[in-house]
Amino acid sequence: MEAPAKQLHVQPIEKWLPAVHKPLVISGPCSAESREQVLNTAARLHATGVVSAFRSGVWKPRTRPGAFEGHGETALQWLKEVHELYGFPLTVEVATPKHVEACLKAGIHILWIGARTSVNPFSIQELAESLKGVDIPVMVKNPLNPDLALWIGVIERFYMNGITKLAAIHRGFNTYEKNRYRNEPLWNIPIDLKSNFPELPLICDPSHIAGKRSLLQEVAQQALLLDMNGLMIEAHCRPEKALTDVAQQLTPEDLSLLVTRLKIPTTAEENPCKELEILRKRIDEFDLQLINTLSKRMQVVNEIAHLKNDCKMTILQVKRWNQVIETRMHEGIEKGLSEKFLKDFLDLIHKESIELQSKIIK
């Protein structure tokens, strides 16, 4: 992917959303269905003592017309009551400048951009421009499709319009093949985002990744192990009666139990470990050896390309490549490497070899 245009100088999340409990937890129902449901859920979440901010959808983008699409501005008044009663900062999904205007008027503290909106740069540009000169935090969910550049582009549009209280939300990706999850986590993508922008807070949404209650603990724990800054988990006073996302919402009490069961990892800065540094130095040495070996391999590929050119041979030799795959896979698996890793690694090497030979053989 292309390198980011510039680094983001964003404010630490602790300055605009301090955690009342470690880890930082944002929770509330998927949808604000009624005043009674919202206040009941908020009261029970407040009693757990683990929640830092209250979330709920008031405008619901649905795949098919006729489904529950939220109560809009009416529901914003219920959320205002939540803040008045329990002090929770409030966060709401917005998809249009009109939504933004209504939220600012109602005193909503944090806005979030949903995955369906993140896919459209035109909509994002309008939203970003509507917030120019407004000091409000914005959290950006990843687009539906696994496109890191598109996700970065959304974040950059808000940053370029003066929003410095920014966070990314990893909610998983829609993929053609479905496995265990509602949305595939594809952890490498948020890791790449974090590598590009280490100062950008990154929050995980286990609810939309898992799609079912039984996987929430596992996903939340993995997010913390990957050094994410917090969790956004849906909770409902009566999950079985929810009008949206029935299978993935927890009761407030079950949310509290999930959070208390999480193992909170420490960073190397928080917990220096001499043995870890020794092992990392060994990794550095192996990586250098690996790079040197790959460089030597490509030098041989270069010689092969010139020989094929002289002999007027095709670049792709399928029979030879199949033999390489078979032998290398067998050797790698015997040494404890996973089949998928070997296949991906060998495919990358083959692709690079083909590209190198194509430059030589015109």
C-alpha positions, -999 to +999 in steps of 0.1 A: +000+000+000+010+036-005+027+053+024+006+077+045+008+114+033+018+125+068+018+114+104-011+122+126-005+143+157-036+132+176-045+136+212-041+106+235-074+089+242-068+093+280-073+131+276-108+129+261-120+095+273-103+084+305-109+048+315-127+042+348-115+006+347-088-012+328-093-019+300-113+010+286-149-002+278-175+015+258-209-002+260-246+001+255-273-014+233-269-018+195-301+003+191-319+028+213-353+010+212-372+028+240-366+052+268-372+024+293-347+001+276-320+027+273-323+038+310-325+003+323-294-007+304-275+024+315-284+019+351-271-017+352-240-008+332-233+020+357-237-005+386-209-027+371-183+001+374-164-011+343-179+011+316-163+045+306-188+056+279-223+048+268-230+039+232-262+034+212-274+036+176-302+060+170-301+059+132-297+024+120-286+017+084-304-015+075-297-038+045-334-042+037-362-016+041-389-022+067-365-033+094-362-013+126-342+019+116-340+037+150-359+065+166-335+093+155-336+126+173-362+113+198-337+087+210-310+115+215-332+128+243-331+094+261-293+095+258-292+129+274-311+115+304-284+088+306-257+114+309-277+135+334-284+104+356-251+085+354-225+109+340-215+086+310-200+104+280-223+096+251-213+083+217-235+079+186-230+068+150-235+095+124-238+091+086-249+125+074-242+162+082-278+164+095-270+136+120-239+156+131-260+188+136-286+169+157-259+153+179-241+185+185-274+202+194-282+173+218-248+175+235-235+141+223-198+139+234-183+115+209-193+107+173-185+075+155-184+067+118-199+033+108-185+008+085-211+013+058-203+050+057-165+046+058-166+030+023-178+062+007-152+090+004-179+115-008-200+109+024-168+111+046-157+144+030-191+159+037-190+147+073-155+159+079-163+194+065-194+196+087-171+193+117-146+219+107-139+241+137-158+218+161-138+203+190-153+168+193-138+133+193-145+111+162-140+073+162-138+057+128-148+021+121-130+002+094-148+000+060-168-032+053-141-044+029-105-052+039-090-020+025-064-004+048-058+026+025-095+034+025-096+032+063-066+055+066-082+079+041-113+083+063-091+091+093-070+116+073-101+135+060-112+142+095-077+151+106-073+175+077-105+193+088-091+199+123-102+169+143-073+158+165-093+137+190-094+107+168-096+069+173-100+039+150-124+011+157-116-024+144-150-042+138-138-069+114-143-072+076-169-087+053-153-114+032-167-138+006-159-169+027-174-170+061-157-189+089-164-187+127-170-150+128-197-126+116-169-104+103-134-118+098-109-101+122-080-101+097-058-089+126-030-080+102-049-050+089-053-032+123-017-042+131-006-024+099-027+006+108-010+007+143+024+004+126+017+033+103+002+055+131+015+044+165-001+074+182-036+067+169-058+051+195-072+018+184-104+003+199-117-032+191-154-040+186-157-077+195-195-077+191-194-071+153-164-094+148-178-123+168-215-120+159-224-143+188-219-142+226-198-173+228-169-158+209-168-123+226-143-133+253-119-148+229-120-118+205-117-092+233-087-110+248-069-112+214-075-074+210-058-067+243-029-090+235-024-069+203-021-038+224-054-022+215-065+007+236-100-005+246-132-024+237-166-014+224-191-042+234-228-041+230-250-047+261-287-048+264-310-051+294-329-079+276-307-092+247-331-119+237-357-092+230-334-069+211-347-054+178-312-056+163-281-079+167-298-103+191-271-129+190-241-107+199-254-085+228-247-093+265-266-084+296-247-057+316-239-083+343-224-107+317-204-078+303-189-072+337-181-109+340-164-109+306-143-078+315-132-092+349-120-124+332-098-107+308-060-110+314-045-075+311-011-078+293+017-053+300+040-036+275+078-039+275+080-003+288+057-012+317+074-045+325+110-046+313+122-082+308+159-090+302+152-125+289+128-110+263+155-086+250+179-115+246+153-135+225+146-104+204+182-100+196+182-136+184+152-128+162+171-098+148+200-121+138+177-147+122+159-119+103+192-106+089+202-141+079+168-145+062+172-113+043+207-122+031+194-156+020+165-141+001+189-117-016+212-145-027+181-165-040+170-135-061+205-132-076+202-168-088+167-160-102+183-132-121+208-156-136+180-180-145+161-152-162+190-144-185+195-181-193+158-185-201+160-154-223+190-169-242+172-202-246+139-185-256+121-203-227+088-193-210+091-175-177+065-197-159+076-234-156+045-249-140+059-284-135+091-271-118+071-248-096+047-276-085+078-296-075+091-267-055+058-263-037+056-300-029+091-304-015+092-272+004+058-277+019+068-312+031+101-300+046+085-270+063+056-289+078+081-315+092+099-286+109+067-274+126+056-246+102+020-242+093+007-251+059-009-218+053+021-198+063+043-219+040+019-215+011+016-177+015+054-173+019+063-194-011+036-177-032+052-143-023+086-155-033+072-170-066+054-137-074+086-117-068+106-141-089+081-139-118+082-101-117+120-100-117+122-124-146+096-104-165+117-072-163+146-091-179+128-112-205+109-087-227 
